[in-house]
Amino acid sequence: MTPEHTISVAEAARRAGVQPRTMRRWVTDGIITGYRIGPRLLRVSAVAVDELFAPVTE
């Protein structure tokens, strides 16, 4: 994973249509992988956010 492929939690939340708090909870719950940069900065993979969207089949 390179820094060019990661986005901020706020941007990831916008892409997924959720609040940043929800995105952080998903990282904590292991739904999406987060990457810590230093002691405070949290980034997520843009590809992983896009992969959250799956077609609904019946």
A tleap script that builds the chain and sets N, CA, C and O, in Angstrom:
source leaprc.protein.ff14SB
mol = sequence {
  NMET THR PRO GLU HIE THR ILE SER VAL ALA
  GLU ALA ALA ARG ARG ALA GLY VAL GLN PRO
  ARG THR MET ARG ARG TRP VAL THR ASP GLY
  ILE ILE THR GLY TYR ARG ILE GLY PRO ARG
  LEU LEU ARG VAL SER ALA VAL ALA VAL ASP
  GLU LEU PHE ALA PRO VAL THR CGLU
}
set mol.1.N position { 0.854 -1.175 0.000 }
set mol.1.CA position { 0.000 0.000 0.000 }
set mol.1.C position { 0.896 1.231 0.000 }
set mol.1.O position { 1.775 1.372 0.850 }
set mol.2.N position { 0.670 2.101 -0.939 }
set mol.2.CA position { 1.449 3.328 -1.012 }
set mol.2.C position { 0.596 4.502 -0.577 }
set mol.2.O position { -0.631 4.440 -0.665 }
set mol.3.N position { 1.218 5.569 -0.110 }
set mol.3.CA position { 0.448 6.727 0.344 }
set mol.3.C position { -0.466 7.315 -0.730 }
set mol.3.O position { -1.478 7.936 -0.407 }
set mol.4.N position { -0.119 7.123 -2.004 }
set mol.4.CA position { -0.962 7.672 -3.061 }
set mol.4.C position { -2.310 6.962 -3.135 }
set mol.4.O position { -3.269 7.501 -3.687 }
set mol.5.N position { -2.382 5.761 -2.583 }
set mol.5.CA position { -3.609 4.980 -2.658 }
set mol.5.C position { -4.444 5.061 -1.391 }
set mol.5.O position { -5.467 4.385 -1.280 }
set mol.6.N position { -4.021 5.881 -0.430 }
set mol.6.CA position { -4.785 6.025 0.798 }
set mol.6.C position { -5.458 7.384 0.831 }
set mol.6.O position { -4.990 8.351 0.231 }
set mol.7.N position { -6.565 7.430 1.546 }
set mol.7.CA position { -7.318 8.676 1.694 }
set mol.7.C position { -7.635 8.878 3.168 }
set mol.7.O position { -7.543 7.951 3.972 }
set mol.8.N position { -8.001 10.083 3.502 }
set mol.8.CA position { -8.326 10.395 4.890 }
set mol.8.C position { -9.633 9.718 5.292 }
set mol.8.O position { -10.421 9.303 4.442 }
set mol.9.N position { -9.842 9.617 6.576 }
set mol.9.CA position { -11.076 9.036 7.092 }
set mol.9.C position { -12.267 9.876 6.642 }
set mol.9.O position { -13.313 9.329 6.293 }
set mol.10.N position { -12.120 11.187 6.645 }
set mol.10.CA position { -13.213 12.064 6.217 }
set mol.10.C position { -13.561 11.833 4.747 }
set mol.10.O position { -14.738 11.764 4.394 }
set mol.11.N position { -12.548 11.713 3.889 }
set mol.11.CA position { -12.790 11.460 2.464 }
set mol.11.C position { -13.406 10.083 2.266 }
set mol.11.O position { -14.321 9.927 1.458 }
set mol.12.N position { -12.921 9.090 2.988 }
set mol.12.CA position { -13.477 7.739 2.893 }
set mol.12.C position { -14.946 7.733 3.309 }
set mol.12.O position { -15.774 7.073 2.682 }
set mol.13.N position { -15.259 8.470 4.367 }
set mol.13.CA position { -16.647 8.555 4.829 }
set mol.13.C position { -17.529 9.200 3.768 }
set mol.13.O position { -18.642 8.737 3.521 }
set mol.14.N position { -17.040 10.265 3.140 }
set mol.14.CA position { -17.810 10.906 2.063 }
set mol.14.C position { -18.061 9.940 0.920 }
set mol.14.O position { -19.171 9.870 0.392 }
set mol.15.N position { -17.033 9.196 0.536 }
set mol.15.CA position { -17.173 8.234 -0.571 }
set mol.15.C position { -18.182 7.149 -0.242 }
set mol.15.O position { -18.919 6.695 -1.117 }
set mol.16.N position { -18.217 6.731 1.022 }
set mol.16.CA position { -19.119 5.662 1.434 }
set mol.16.C position { -20.493 6.175 1.862 }
set mol.16.O position { -21.421 5.387 2.046 }
set mol.17.N position { -20.623 7.480 2.020 }
set mol.17.CA position { -21.904 8.051 2.424 }
set mol.17.C position { -22.232 7.844 3.889 }
set mol.17.O position { -23.396 7.719 4.269 }
set mol.18.N position { -21.181 7.810 4.713 }
set mol.18.CA position { -21.367 7.640 6.159 }
set mol.18.C position { -20.622 8.753 6.893 }
set mol.18.O position { -19.900 9.543 6.285 }
set mol.19.N position { -20.809 8.796 8.193 }
set mol.19.CA position { -20.104 9.761 9.018 }
set mol.19.C position { -18.674 9.272 9.287 }
set mol.19.O position { -18.435 8.065 9.294 }
set mol.20.N position { -17.722 10.184 9.507 }
set mol.20.CA position { -16.354 9.770 9.841 }
set mol.20.C position { -16.286 8.844 11.055 }
set mol.20.O position { -15.455 7.938 11.107 }
set mol.21.N position { -17.158 9.077 12.022 }
set mol.21.CA position { -17.186 8.222 13.205 }
set mol.21.C position { -17.509 6.770 12.818 }
set mol.21.O position { -16.927 5.835 13.369 }
set mol.22.N position { -18.430 6.588 11.876 }
set mol.22.CA position { -18.774 5.249 11.399 }
set mol.22.C position { -17.569 4.610 10.714 }
set mol.22.O position { -17.290 3.429 10.922 }
set mol.23.N position { -16.858 5.383 9.902 }
set mol.23.CA position { -15.684 4.856 9.211 }
set mol.23.C position { -14.631 4.416 10.223 }
set mol.23.O position { -14.024 3.358 10.059 }
set mol.24.N position { -14.407 5.213 11.268 }
set mol.24.CA position { -13.440 4.828 12.309 }
set mol.24.C position { -13.882 3.551 13.017 }
set mol.24.O position { -13.057 2.696 13.338 }
set mol.25.N position { -15.184 3.426 13.257 }
set mol.25.CA position { -15.709 2.218 13.901 }
set mol.25.C position { -15.495 1.002 12.996 }
set mol.25.O position { -15.158 -0.076 13.485 }
set mol.26.N position { -15.686 1.162 11.688 }
set mol.26.CA position { -15.454 0.064 10.752 }
set mol.26.C position { -13.994 -0.369 10.781 }
set mol.26.O position { -13.694 -1.558 10.672 }
set mol.27.N position { -13.081 0.600 10.927 }
set mol.27.CA position { -11.659 0.255 11.041 }
set mol.27.C position { -11.441 -0.543 12.328 }
set mol.27.O position { -10.764 -1.571 12.312 }
set mol.28.N position { -12.005 -0.080 13.429 }
set mol.28.CA position { -11.870 -0.776 14.707 }
set mol.28.C position { -12.462 -2.176 14.643 }
set mol.28.O position { -11.896 -3.116 15.201 }
set mol.29.N position { -13.601 -2.323 13.963 }
set mol.29.CA position { -14.274 -3.620 13.862 }
set mol.29.C position { -13.661 -4.535 12.809 }
set mol.29.O position { -14.055 -5.696 12.694 }
set mol.30.N position { -12.700 -4.026 12.037 }
set mol.30.CA position { -12.033 -4.841 11.033 }
set mol.30.C position { -12.784 -4.951 9.714 }
set mol.30.O position { -12.431 -5.777 8.872 }
set mol.31.N position { -13.804 -4.139 9.520 }
set mol.31.CA position { -14.552 -4.158 8.266 }
set mol.31.C position { -13.703 -3.587 7.138 }
set mol.31.O position { -13.786 -4.037 5.995 }
set mol.32.N position { -12.897 -2.604 7.467 }
set mol.32.CA position { -11.977 -1.995 6.503 }
set mol.32.C position { -10.639 -1.803 7.215 }
set mol.32.O position { -10.603 -1.539 8.417 }
set mol.33.N position { -9.552 -1.936 6.480 }
set mol.33.CA position { -8.225 -1.816 7.076 }
set mol.33.C position { -7.799 -0.362 7.146 }
set mol.33.O position { -7.900 0.374 6.164 }
set mol.34.N position { -7.325 0.043 8.306 }
set mol.34.CA position { -6.805 1.386 8.497 }
set mol.34.C position { -5.292 1.349 8.600 }
set mol.34.O position { -4.710 0.341 9.000 }
set mol.35.N position { -4.665 2.451 8.237 }
set mol.35.CA position { -3.204 2.566 8.289 }
set mol.35.C position { -2.854 3.780 9.140 }
set mol.35.O position { -3.244 4.906 8.832 }
set mol.36.N position { -2.120 3.535 10.204 }
set mol.36.CA position { -1.723 4.605 11.114 }
set mol.36.C position { -0.435 5.219 10.590 }
set mol.36.O position { 0.533 4.512 10.307 }
set mol.37.N position { -0.430 6.535 10.465 }
set mol.37.CA position { 0.763 7.277 10.072 }
set mol.37.C position { 1.101 8.175 11.249 }
set mol.37.O position { 0.427 9.174 11.502 }
set mol.38.N position { 2.138 7.810 11.953 }
set mol.38.CA position { 2.464 8.534 13.176 }
set mol.38.C position { 1.484 8.161 14.273 }
set mol.38.O position { 0.734 7.195 14.133 }
set mol.39.N position { 1.483 8.910 15.358 }
set mol.39.CA position { 0.634 8.542 16.494 }
set mol.39.C position { -0.846 8.878 16.312 }
set mol.39.O position { -1.686 8.329 17.025 }
set mol.40.N position { -1.188 9.773 15.370 }
set mol.40.CA position { -2.579 10.230 15.294 }
set mol.40.C position { -3.249 10.047 13.936 }
set mol.40.O position { -4.450 9.780 13.880 }
set mol.41.N position { -2.519 10.181 12.866 }
set mol.41.CA position { -3.117 10.196 11.530 }
set mol.41.C position { -3.551 8.804 11.101 }
set mol.41.O position { -2.759 7.861 11.120 }
set mol.42.N position { -4.809 8.684 10.717 }
set mol.42.CA position { -5.371 7.421 10.256 }
set mol.42.C position { -5.809 7.576 8.811 }
set mol.42.O position { -6.532 8.513 8.474 }
set mol.43.N position { -5.377 6.666 7.963 }
set mol.43.CA position { -5.745 6.682 6.542 }
set mol.43.C position { -6.332 5.327 6.190 }
set mol.43.O position { -6.079 4.335 6.874 }
set mol.44.N position { -7.115 5.286 5.122 }
set mol.44.CA position { -7.677 4.024 4.646 }
set mol.44.C position { -7.450 3.920 3.148 }
set mol.44.O position { -7.232 4.922 2.468 }
set mol.45.N position { -7.503 2.708 2.650 }
set mol.45.CA position { -7.306 2.461 1.235 }
set mol.45.C position { -8.534 2.908 0.446 }
set mol.45.O position { -9.663 2.555 0.789 }
set mol.46.N position { -8.311 3.678 -0.604 }
set mol.46.CA position { -9.411 4.116 -1.464 }
set mol.46.C position { -10.061 2.913 -2.141 }
set mol.46.O position { -11.280 2.874 -2.307 }
set mol.47.N position { -9.259 1.945 -2.526 }
set mol.47.CA position { -9.780 0.733 -3.170 }
set mol.47.C position { -10.660 -0.051 -2.198 }
set mol.47.O position { -11.712 -0.559 -2.586 }
set mol.48.N position { -10.239 -0.151 -0.942 }
set mol.48.CA position { -11.019 -0.879 0.059 }
set mol.48.C position { -12.367 -0.214 0.292 }
set mol.48.O position { -13.372 -0.897 0.491 }
set mol.49.N position { -12.396 1.108 0.270 }
set mol.49.CA position { -13.669 1.826 0.428 }
set mol.49.C position { -14.580 1.505 -0.749 }
set mol.49.O position { -15.767 1.239 -0.561 }
set mol.50.N position { -14.035 1.528 -1.953 }
set mol.50.CA position { -14.835 1.220 -3.133 }
set mol.50.C position { -15.331 -0.221 -3.117 }
set mol.50.O position { -16.407 -0.512 -3.641 }
set mol.51.N position { -14.558 -1.123 -2.521 }
set mol.51.CA position { -14.954 -2.531 -2.453 }
set mol.51.C position { -16.065 -2.781 -1.431 }
set mol.51.O position { -16.652 -3.863 -1.416 }
set mol.52.N position { -16.362 -1.796 -0.578 }
set mol.52.CA position { -17.477 -1.932 0.345 }
set mol.52.C position { -18.802 -2.036 -0.403 }
set mol.52.O position { -19.760 -2.633 0.089 }
set mol.53.N position { -18.843 -1.451 -1.593 }
set mol.53.CA position { -20.060 -1.458 -2.386 }
set mol.53.C position { -20.153 -2.771 -3.140 }
set mol.53.O position { -19.275 -3.107 -3.935 }
set mol.54.N position { -21.208 -3.501 -2.889 }
set mol.54.CA position { -21.406 -4.777 -3.577 }
set mol.54.C position { -22.844 -4.818 -4.096 }
set mol.54.O position { -23.758 -4.344 -3.422 }
set mol.55.N position { -23.044 -5.367 -5.261 }
set mol.55.CA position { -24.400 -5.459 -5.784 }
set mol.55.C position { -25.253 -6.386 -4.939 }
set mol.55.O position { -24.772 -7.383 -4.401 }
set mol.56.N position { -26.505 -6.046 -4.834 }
set mol.56.CA position { -27.449 -6.860 -4.077 }
set mol.56.C position { -28.086 -7.839 -5.057 }
set mol.56.O position { -28.667 -7.448 -6.069 }
set mol.57.N position { -27.960 -9.116 -4.729 }
set mol.57.CA position { -28.591 -10.144 -5.545 }
set mol.57.C position { -29.584 -10.900 -4.699 }
set mol.57.O position { -29.392 -11.071 -3.495 }
set mol.58.N position { -30.632 -11.346 -5.325 }
set mol.58.CA position { -31.672 -12.055 -4.574 }
set mol.58.C position { -31.599 -13.524 -4.808 }
set mol.58.O position { -32.399 -14.279 -4.255 }
savepdb mol mol.pdb
quit
